[in-house]
Amino acid sequence: MIEQTRLEKNSNIKKSMQETLERRSLQKCFVYKVKIDESRLSKKQKEQLKMLFVEAKWLYNDILNYSKENNISTYNTKSKNVNILNKDKEIETRELKTIGSQMKQSVVADILASLKGLKVLKEHGKRIGWLKYKSEYKSLTLKQFGTTYQILTKNKMKVQNISGKIKVNGLEQFINDPDIEFANAKILNTPTGYYIAITCFKFKEKIIKKEYIGSEIGIDMGIKDSIVLSNGEKFKAFIGETERLKHLQRKMFRCKKGSNNRKKIIRLIKKEYQKIFNRKNDVANKIVAYILSYENIYMQDEMISNWHKGLFGKQVQHSILGRVKAKLINHPRVEVLDRSVPTTKYCPKCQNLNKDITLADRTYICPICGYQEDRDVHSANNMIIMTKIIKNQINLVPAGLREFKPVETMNLVVGESGRLQPLDCN
């Protein structure tokens, strides 16, 4: 009888998971972040929130220690005791009083996901080490809506193992949308406070589509002007260290290591870095949203990491180029040119390649036909032109030669004379 009940339960779980997968294929994912209002938390709630992440750190480090001689999958997450290394470097047993069972499972899942990532890197020939012990835990997964977390009112939530209701700010972003379906969430521990990132799903046909402001746009990324569009618009977004951050860093180096004052300043430095991070994200999101208001977007797979290692380390570090590229490169409406395509050297008028142009030349001048244009605008326009050329050339390749990649096709198109020539398919 017990065995039959167990089999029926497993069958229902499997069926439910299959239905969810089918439903998710018709939905689009959104993540909304809300901030916990710490000024409205009781002393007990503050302590419980703090201990959630402290106990998660203890558990994480205990699992890593266990994995030295055992398989992680055999770790007993039901155990309420963990072994930690205290400040005197002595092993001590601590009791887990706050963290819940599903949160424990999420810690194990995070470790397994990290190990999987290391395995992939190793398969690609990268040198890898082992996971390191954590001094601070940053996020915990709330796996199940209605169980590990609940939305009670327009500004109140309930989190498992935190007593009472928690006041949050930001629920008005989605709380009044009747078509939203809630999934899991993450509770985040950041230098600027605690946040809850809630994952939601909505059916694609119920999403209101915005009208495009244009049919196509090309994007050129650079150092002088961060982002230049083919219509001539330029975005110069450099967000560097603030004077307050520099002052705090100087103050930290004057403090004695291990002192409480030094620890306090380090917390303030982390908070200042978080503010800079948030400002960069805000600017990047606004630029990406504007670019995606065009129907078709064309860009090149720029070698931003090489720029950072070369002569422009500080400029790249203070820019938002990496964020914008990461948000756009895998978008379905974005066409990406190979990084070796000569978008700056190519003349759209006479198809000549001006190989003498340097980084100092801010205006493109064709030595053959005399065509002139702002260097970055010229390059952004060529993103559109050359993507279409490459697409047309690939369509001309016979079925037996479909293994040609865009960069290989470009090598065929550029002739010895330095001009783009039609691909000979005979």
LINSULMO-V666807 format. One record per run of one state. SS is the DSSP state (a for helix, b for strand, c for the rest). FROM is the first residue (numbers start at 0). TO is the last residue. If there is no record, write none. Layout:
{{SS | FROM | TO} {SS | FROM | TO}}
This chain:
{{c | 0 | 0} {a | 1 | 23} {c | 24 | 25} {b | 26 | 35} {c | 36 | 36} {a | 37 | 39} {c | 40 | 41} {a | 42 | 65} {c | 66 | 70} {a | 71 | 73} {c | 74 | 79} {b | 80 | 84} {c | 85 | 89} {b | 90 | 94} {c | 95 | 99} {a | 100 | 122} {c | 123 | 137} {b | 138 | 141} {c | 142 | 143} {b | 144 | 144} {c | 145 | 147} {b | 148 | 150} {c | 151 | 154} {b | 155 | 158} {c | 159 | 164} {b | 165 | 168} {c | 169 | 169} {a | 170 | 172} {c | 173 | 179} {b | 180 | 189} {c | 190 | 191} {b | 192 | 202} {a | 203 | 205} {c | 206 | 212} {b | 213 | 220} {c | 221 | 225} {b | 226 | 228} {c | 229 | 232} {b | 233 | 234} {c | 235 | 236} {b | 237 | 237} {c | 238 | 241} {a | 242 | 252} {c | 253 | 258} {a | 259 | 290} {c | 291 | 292} {b | 293 | 299} {c | 300 | 302} {a | 303 | 308} {c | 309 | 311} {a | 312 | 316} {c | 317 | 317} {b | 318 | 318} {c | 319 | 319} {a | 320 | 327} {c | 328 | 332} {b | 333 | 336} {c | 337 | 344} {b | 345 | 345} {c | 346 | 350} {b | 351 | 352} {c | 353 | 361} {b | 362 | 364} {c | 365 | 370} {b | 371 | 373} {a | 374 | 395} {c | 396 | 397} {a | 398 | 400} {c | 401 | 404} {a | 405 | 412} {b | 413 | 413} {c | 414 | 417} {b | 418 | 419} {c | 420 | 425}}
